Amino acid sequence: MKALFASLLLLATPAFAQVVAIRAGTVIDPAHGSSAKDQIILVAGGKITAIGAGVAIPAGAEIIDLSHETVAPGLIDAHTHMTLTEIAGDAPFESFYLNQSTTLRGLRGLHNAGQVLQAGFTTLRDVGNSAEWAMSDVRRAIDLGWFEGPTIIDSGKIIAPFGGQSRDIPPRQGPFWQFEYMDADGPAEIRKAVRTNIYYGAGVIKLVADNNPYHYSIEEFRAAVDEAHRAGIPVAVHVYAGDALDNAIEAGVDSIEHGFDLSDAQLKRMKDKGIFLVGTDFPRAHLDIVGTSGGILPEPAVLAPKIIDRLSRAHRIGVRMAFGSDTVIDMPGRTRADLMFDYLAVWRAAGVPPADILRAMTSNAAELLRVNKVRGNVAVGLAADLVAMPASPLIDIENLRKIDFVMKNGKVVRRPLVH
């Protein structure tokens, strides 16, 4: 039956579509934590049309020899800010956007998106801080084929109680944070903010819950969830702890972003409700650069061990997790992708096995992003988003840093220099 289905897919492919045959030494199925040796993957029309050890290669197909490589699905980062670079040295949080236009922010986002695609991240969820919907335009430019980049699901402006993520701004300065945020208080305002973001192209709704002494109620969260879910769009919530976190869980949001102070009881409720944790598990070296991010984060010496403990407990309890880096810094000589891979060490320190880390970066993340029927695994009928590397990430997750082949929607964007 599988062979017949693969044949029908090939027959349905337009005659002009080039068939690509990949000889893979090993293919990983992260959803099941399994792998298979000596596989042939056929790609046509941007999709995987056949996979198996005995698949026949059609005459005239382009052959890509990855017989000494391990092939896996393209990676997914579920919490990015491609247009954002914070200023080092514990600068006020607002400093990164006060003198930067939407156009400049969009160009940074396009630059970073291209870099992370080359490193193997074929899908990103970008959760705001992109000025006046700059990341929406980056997504459109990539979708139009003007530039190479990942599949992008962006949130538009972040929705928050009055003040966004700013604090103690003198009234005479005015609500300048609205360059990055939409103030919304009460269910009616929240519904309007959700609709505004969806109108401008958002594929996820992002709310900030507890950056000020006041926070969203269960009714306010439910308004966001109801409005977004009726449009088929998930809801992500930036929240650290306490009542705001309880309210978000009770309202049935799709993901908790950060959740640094999650208790075991809260983690168990998340598991029961199927709510994902996108933990943004910062490495200590990154925290030392941004400090407290202008008072938003705890001191690095406090937060770094807390992150490892929370991640370890979440894994032990069985909460569904998706990888999210939240990388917002620059380091000389290192790309945004290099910094995203630094987070792997935190997962390892928390005792999470390589197979579970890879699942969080592929099939789990695809389910959270609601693209799992299109991408996120190596399977017939899914988009041909593929990466390859000389050694298996199931042995050592750090092997993801050695990705030397990237295919996005069936198009090769990076090849090994030598075979």
Buried (B, 14 or more C-beta within 10 A) or exposed (E): EEEEEBEEBBEEBEEEBEBBBBBBBBBBBBBEBEBBEEBBBBBBBBBBBBBBEEBBBEEEBEEBEBEEBBBBBBBBBBBBBBBBBBBEEBBBBBEBBEEBEBEBBBBBBBBBBBBBBBBBBBBBBBBBBBBBBBBBBBBBBBEEEEBBBBBBBBBBBBBBBBBBBBBEBEEEEEBEBEBBBBBBBBBEBBBBBBBBBBEBBBBBBBBBBBBBEEBBBBEBBBBBBBBBBEEEBBBBBBBBBBBBBBBBBEBBBBBBBBBBBBBEEBBEBBBEEEBBBBBBBBBBBBBBBBBBBBEBBBEBEEBBEBBBEBBBBBBEBEBBBBBBBBBBBBBEEEBBBBBBBBBBBBBBBBEBBBBBBBBBBBBBBBBBBBBBEBBBBBBBEBBBBBBBBBBBBBEBBBBBBBBBBBBBBBEBBBBBEEE
